[in-house]
Amino acid sequence: MAKKYDYEKLEAEGKTDEHVDGEIMKNFETKKEINASYNFRIKNPVGKFFAFLWWSLVALFVPFIVLVFHGTRIKGKRNLRNLKKSGAVVISNHVLYLDCMIAAQCVYPKKLYFHVLENSMTIPVLSKLMKGLGAIPIPKKQSAKKVFMEETNKILKEKRFICVYPEAALWPYYEKIRPFKSGAFHFAVKNNVPIIPICINFRRRKGIFKKLKIRAKLVTVHIGKPIYAKEGLEYQEAVNELKERSQNNMQRMNHWFKVIDKGSDDEKESFRNRPLFLKKQPKKEKKKNKK
């Protein structure tokens, strides 16, 4: 079974953005800090070439890795069809150590950049490997934050995708959607790009996964339809409205797709009374032409 955390206590204290794995976070603690001169992306041609080779190699193994660990199923890729020539901000509930890999698999063949904690990018070898895959550290220094935001905006203007976790902290195997921070929605409104909601749900262990007794939970990933900011609103109002609408959308996705993925008798009964947007409309019978 997965390690248990006192999520209820953290929720009651309003600490939904607090990292629960304190021991793991301590392993990443370092005295080094990212400053304004830090290169958030690889820019020299040779470095770009080797980064592309590294990304291509990892892209081959990611589907296999997440399939072995989580039996991952991805649904809804058709919702990305019209975004081939557009940038986008990908949001996801932060519930797995490998969820950045899963998000990257969802948007492949597009390369996905993703925000990470500053501490994980100050470790010599790990930082280079992660940067090659598209990791963008969130700096603590105010002087570096301006450069960080500019670099994120450039990525979106280049019609690329970037993943931002609006819940901020990783809560392994948590099954609800936590309150969102505003960062992802500032980037979406400023650059006039859509939000792509990705909802990670857990399902029952069946078949070979049950026989092998693999401890990690099985995962189904649902890619929602792009969410665009409303026109005609003031900037801050547009950010707040987009954040609220995106969170409501993610909560609905999390609830109804959980019903589908888990499939207990009570949930099946509940699913019969699901909202109209999940119901298939009956096909109209074709009228037979009388000769």
C-alpha positions as CSV (number, residue, x, y, z in Angstrom):
1,M,0.0,0.0,0.0
2,A,1.0,3.6,-0.5
3,K,2.4,5.5,2.5
4,K,-0.4,7.2,4.5
5,Y,-0.4,10.9,5.2
6,D,-2.6,13.0,7.5
7,Y,-4.3,14.9,4.8
8,E,-7.4,15.6,6.9
9,K,-5.3,17.5,9.4
10,L,-3.6,19.5,6.8
11,E,-6.9,20.4,5.2
12,A,-8.4,21.5,8.5
13,E,-5.4,23.7,9.1
14,G,-5.6,25.2,5.6
15,K,-2.2,23.8,4.5
16,T,-3.2,22.4,1.2
17,D,-0.1,23.7,-0.5
18,E,2.3,22.1,2.1
19,H,4.6,19.3,1.0
20,V,3.8,16.2,2.9
21,D,7.1,14.3,2.2
22,G,9.3,16.3,4.5
23,E,12.1,13.8,4.6
24,I,12.4,13.6,0.8
25,M,12.3,17.4,0.6
26,K,15.2,17.6,3.1
27,N,17.3,15.6,0.7
28,F,17.0,18.4,-1.9
29,E,17.9,21.2,0.5
30,T,20.9,23.2,-0.5
31,K,22.5,26.5,0.2
32,K,22.7,27.4,-3.5
33,E,20.1,29.7,-4.9
34,I,19.1,30.5,-8.4
35,N,19.8,34.2,-9.3
36,A,18.9,36.5,-12.2
37,S,21.9,35.3,-14.3
38,Y,20.7,31.7,-14.3
39,N,19.9,30.2,-17.7
40,F,16.4,28.7,-17.4
41,R,16.7,27.0,-20.8
42,I,19.6,25.5,-22.8
43,K,20.4,28.0,-25.5
44,N,23.7,27.0,-27.2
45,P,23.3,24.9,-30.3
46,V,25.4,22.0,-29.1
47,G,23.6,21.8,-25.8
48,K,20.2,21.9,-27.6
49,F,21.3,19.0,-29.8
50,F,22.3,16.8,-26.9
51,A,19.1,17.9,-25.0
52,F,17.0,16.8,-27.9
53,L,18.7,13.4,-28.0
54,W,18.2,13.0,-24.3
55,W,14.5,14.1,-24.5
56,S,14.0,11.7,-27.5
57,L,15.5,8.8,-25.6
58,V,13.4,9.4,-22.5
59,A,10.3,9.9,-24.6
60,L,10.7,6.3,-25.8
61,F,10.9,4.9,-22.3
62,V,8.3,7.0,-20.5
63,P,5.2,5.1,-21.8
64,F,6.9,1.8,-20.7
65,I,7.9,3.2,-17.2
66,V,4.5,4.6,-16.3
67,L,2.8,1.5,-17.7
68,V,4.9,-0.8,-15.5
69,F,4.5,1.3,-12.4
70,H,0.9,2.5,-12.7
71,G,-0.8,0.6,-15.6
72,T,-1.4,4.1,-17.0
73,R,-4.2,4.7,-19.4
74,I,-4.6,8.0,-21.2
75,K,-7.9,9.2,-22.5
76,G,-9.0,12.4,-24.3
77,K,-6.0,13.1,-26.6
78,R,-8.5,14.1,-29.3
79,N,-9.0,17.3,-27.2
80,L,-5.5,18.5,-28.3
81,R,-6.1,18.2,-32.0
82,N,-6.7,21.9,-32.6
83,L,-3.7,23.0,-30.5
84,K,-0.8,21.9,-32.8
85,K,0.0,25.5,-33.7
86,S,-0.8,27.0,-30.3
87,G,0.9,27.4,-26.9
88,A,-0.9,26.2,-23.8
89,V,-0.7,26.0,-20.1
90,V,-1.2,22.4,-18.9
91,I,-2.6,22.0,-15.4
92,S,-2.8,18.7,-13.4
93,N,-3.5,17.5,-9.9
94,H,-0.1,16.8,-8.3
95,V,-0.5,13.3,-6.9
96,L,2.4,11.2,-8.3
97,Y,6.1,11.4,-8.4
98,L,6.0,10.6,-12.0
99,D,3.1,12.8,-13.0
100,C,5.3,15.2,-15.0
101,M,6.3,12.2,-17.1
102,I,2.6,11.3,-17.5
103,A,1.8,14.9,-18.6
104,A,4.6,14.8,-21.1
105,Q,3.2,11.6,-22.5
106,C,-0.2,13.2,-22.8
107,V,1.0,16.0,-25.1
108,Y,3.6,14.0,-27.1
109,P,5.0,14.7,-29.7
110,K,5.1,18.2,-28.4
111,K,7.8,18.8,-25.8
112,L,6.4,19.8,-22.5
113,Y,8.2,22.3,-20.3
114,F,7.3,22.1,-16.6
115,H,7.8,24.1,-13.4
116,V,9.8,22.5,-10.6
117,L,11.1,23.4,-7.2
118,E,14.3,25.4,-7.1
119,N,16.0,22.9,-4.8
120,S,15.8,20.1,-7.3
121,M,17.7,22.2,-9.9
122,T,20.7,23.0,-7.8
123,I,22.0,19.5,-7.7
124,P,24.8,19.2,-10.4
125,V,24.0,16.1,-12.4
126,L,20.2,15.9,-11.8
127,S,19.8,19.6,-12.8
128,K,21.3,19.1,-16.2
129,L,19.3,16.0,-16.9
130,M,16.1,17.7,-15.8
131,K,16.8,20.8,-17.8
132,G,17.3,18.7,-20.9
133,L,13.8,17.4,-20.4
134,G,12.3,20.8,-20.0
135,A,12.4,21.6,-16.3
136,I,12.1,25.3,-15.4
137,P,12.9,26.0,-11.7
138,I,10.7,28.4,-9.6
139,P,13.3,30.7,-8.0
140,K,13.0,32.1,-4.5
141,K,15.0,35.3,-5.1
142,Q,12.8,38.2,-6.3
143,S,15.4,39.3,-8.9
144,A,15.3,35.9,-10.5
145,K,11.5,35.7,-10.5
146,K,11.3,38.4,-13.2
147,V,13.6,36.4,-15.5
148,F,11.7,33.2,-14.7
149,M,8.4,34.8,-15.7
150,E,9.8,36.3,-18.9
151,E,11.2,32.8,-19.8
152,T,7.8,31.2,-19.2
153,N,6.1,33.8,-21.3
154,K,8.6,33.2,-24.1
155,I,7.9,29.5,-24.1
156,L,4.2,30.2,-24.6
157,K,4.8,32.8,-27.3
158,E,6.9,30.2,-29.1
159,K,3.7,28.1,-29.3
160,R,4.9,25.5,-26.8
161,F,3.3,23.8,-23.8
162,I,4.3,24.3,-20.2
163,C,2.9,22.4,-17.2
164,V,2.1,24.2,-14.0
165,Y,0.8,22.5,-10.9
166,P,-1.8,25.0,-9.5
167,E,-2.1,22.9,-6.2
168,A,1.6,23.8,-5.7
169,A,2.6,20.7,-3.5
170,L,2.8,17.0,-4.2
171,W,0.3,14.9,-2.2
172,P,0.9,11.3,-3.2
173,Y,-2.3,9.4,-4.1
174,Y,-4.6,12.2,-2.9
175,E,-8.0,11.7,-4.5
176,K,-9.6,15.2,-4.3
177,I,-8.8,18.5,-6.1
178,R,-7.1,21.1,-3.8
179,P,-7.5,24.9,-4.0
180,F,-5.6,26.4,-6.9
181,K,-2.9,29.1,-6.9
182,S,-3.1,31.8,-9.5
183,G,0.2,31.5,-11.3
184,A,-0.9,29.2,-14.2
185,F,-3.8,31.4,-15.0
186,H,-1.7,34.6,-15.1
187,F,0.4,33.0,-17.8
188,A,-2.6,31.9,-19.7
189,V,-4.4,35.3,-19.7
190,K,-1.2,37.3,-20.4
191,N,-0.3,35.2,-23.4
192,N,-3.8,34.5,-24.6
193,V,-3.4,30.7,-24.6
194,P,-5.8,28.0,-23.3
195,I,-5.6,26.0,-20.1
196,I,-5.4,22.2,-20.7
197,P,-6.8,20.3,-17.7
198,I,-5.3,16.9,-17.0
199,C,-7.0,14.9,-14.3
200,I,-5.3,11.9,-12.7
201,N,-7.6,9.3,-11.2
202,F,-6.9,6.0,-9.5
203,R,-8.7,2.7,-10.4
204,R,-9.0,-0.8,-9.0
205,R,-6.2,-3.3,-9.4
206,K,-7.2,-6.0,-11.9
207,G,-5.6,-8.7,-14.0
208,I,-1.9,-9.0,-14.1
209,F,-1.4,-6.0,-11.8
210,K,-3.4,-7.7,-9.1
211,K,-1.6,-11.0,-9.5
212,L,1.9,-9.4,-9.4
213,K,0.9,-7.5,-6.2
214,I,2.5,-4.3,-7.4
215,R,2.1,-1.8,-4.6
216,A,1.6,1.4,-6.7
217,K,-2.0,2.3,-7.6
218,L,-3.3,2.0,-11.1
219,V,-3.8,5.3,-12.9
220,T,-6.2,6.6,-15.6
221,V,-5.5,10.1,-17.0
222,H,-8.2,12.2,-18.6
223,I,-7.4,15.1,-20.8
224,G,-10.1,17.7,-20.8
225,K,-11.2,20.2,-23.4
226,P,-9.1,23.5,-23.6
227,I,-10.4,26.2,-21.4
228,Y,-10.1,29.8,-22.6
229,A,-10.2,33.1,-20.7
230,K,-13.4,35.1,-21.1
231,E,-13.0,38.2,-23.3
232,G,-14.0,41.7,-22.2
233,L,-12.8,41.4,-18.5
234,E,-10.1,43.3,-16.8
235,Y,-6.8,41.4,-16.5
236,Q,-7.1,40.4,-12.8
237,E,-10.8,39.7,-13.1
238,A,-10.0,37.4,-16.1
239,V,-7.3,35.6,-14.1
240,N,-9.7,35.0,-11.2
241,E,-12.5,33.9,-13.4
242,L,-10.4,31.5,-15.4
243,K,-8.9,30.0,-12.2
244,E,-12.4,29.5,-10.7
245,R,-13.8,28.0,-13.8
246,S,-10.8,25.7,-14.3
247,Q,-11.0,24.4,-10.7
248,N,-14.7,23.7,-11.0
249,N,-14.0,21.9,-14.3
250,M,-11.3,19.8,-12.7
251,Q,-13.5,18.9,-9.7
252,R,-16.3,17.7,-12.0
253,M,-13.8,15.7,-14.0
254,N,-12.3,14.2,-10.9
255,H,-15.6,13.2,-9.5
256,W,-17.3,11.7,-12.6
257,F,-14.3,10.0,-14.1
258,K,-13.6,8.5,-10.6
259,V,-17.0,7.0,-10.8
260,I,-16.1,5.5,-14.2
261,D,-12.6,4.3,-13.2
262,K,-13.4,2.7,-9.9
263,G,-16.7,1.1,-10.9
264,S,-18.2,0.0,-7.5
265,D,-21.9,-0.8,-7.3
266,D,-22.7,2.4,-5.5
267,E,-20.7,4.5,-8.0
268,K,-22.4,2.8,-10.9
269,E,-25.8,3.7,-9.5
270,S,-24.5,7.3,-9.1
271,F,-23.2,7.2,-12.6
272,R,-26.7,6.5,-14.0
273,N,-27.7,9.9,-12.7
274,R,-24.6,11.6,-14.2
275,P,-24.8,15.1,-15.8
276,L,-25.8,15.5,-19.4
277,F,-22.3,16.4,-20.6
278,L,-21.2,12.8,-19.9
279,K,-24.2,11.1,-21.4
280,K,-24.2,9.8,-24.9
281,Q,-27.0,11.3,-27.0
282,P,-29.3,8.7,-28.6
283,K,-28.8,8.2,-32.3
284,K,-31.6,9.3,-34.5
285,E,-33.3,6.6,-36.5
286,K,-33.0,7.0,-40.2
287,K,-36.3,7.1,-42.0
288,K,-36.7,4.5,-44.6
289,N,-37.7,5.8,-48.0
290,K,-40.9,4.2,-49.2
291,K,-40.7,3.2,-52.8
